[in-house]
Amino acid sequence: MKFFVIALVMLITFACGEKSTTNVGSTELQTYNLTAMSSGQIVGDTNNALEWEEAYMLGEDFSFEKVRVRDGETITASGNYERKAMDDGEYLILNYEKAHPLIGNCSGDYTETLRIVDETKLQGTWIACDGPALTYTLKVN
């Protein structure tokens, strides 16, 4: 009986330990690349050529990095994000570490909101205040 209890405790300890360490230090990223850009309030009026290249890299630990390449210059910003359900759909709320020119929003704070169209497509909400309509598509390896 004593052996059975010790074996059971060891089994539970190893099973729980193994389960809890699988996500520690995970660096898998999802990358969403800018694939469409519209100006003004006409979302369907997309430009053939993008004015810049841009991507969001979302980590499993709810961190993100935004990278923009424009005219040969690369700039980046980072922070943490959360997924939030609202009345009209699901969104990613990006919370930047500090003020940065990459933040595209209507509120002037350190957040940016992206609408989740589906698991492969995100849309910026900056268009609500005359910013460009930006669409991002999940990069598939």
C-alpha positions, 0 to 999 in steps of 0.5 A, a space after each residue: 500500500 505504501 508503495 502504491 501511494 508513493 508511485 501515485 504521488 510520483 505519477 501525479 508530480 511528473 504528469 503535472 510537472 510535464 504539463 506545466 513546462 510545455 508552455 514555459 519559454 515558448 517563442 512560437 509567433 503568428 505573423 500577420 502581414 499587411 496585404 491591403 490598404 485603402 484610403 478614405 471611407 471606401 474600404 473596397 478601394 484598395 491601392 494596387 501597391 502598398 505604401 509600406 510593408 508592415 507586420 504584427 508578430 503575436 507571441 503565445 505569451 500575449 506579447 507583440 511586435 509591430 514592424 514597418 519598413 518604409 523607404 528603406 527604414 525599419 521601425 518597430 514597437 512592442 507591447 502586450 495584447 489581449 483578445 476581447 469579445 465585443 458586441 460586434 465581434 472579436 478584437 485584439 487590443 494592443 497595449 504599447 509600452 510607450 507612445 510611438 508613431 506606429 500606433 494607429 488609433 483614434 484615441 491618441 493613447 498607447 493602444 491599438 485595436 484590430 478586428 479579428 475577421 477570422 483566424 487568418 485576417 485582421 483589420 485595423 480600426 483606424 479608418 473610423 477616424 479617417 486613417 487608412 483601412 489596413 488588412 493583415 493576413 496570417 503568414 502560413 509557413 
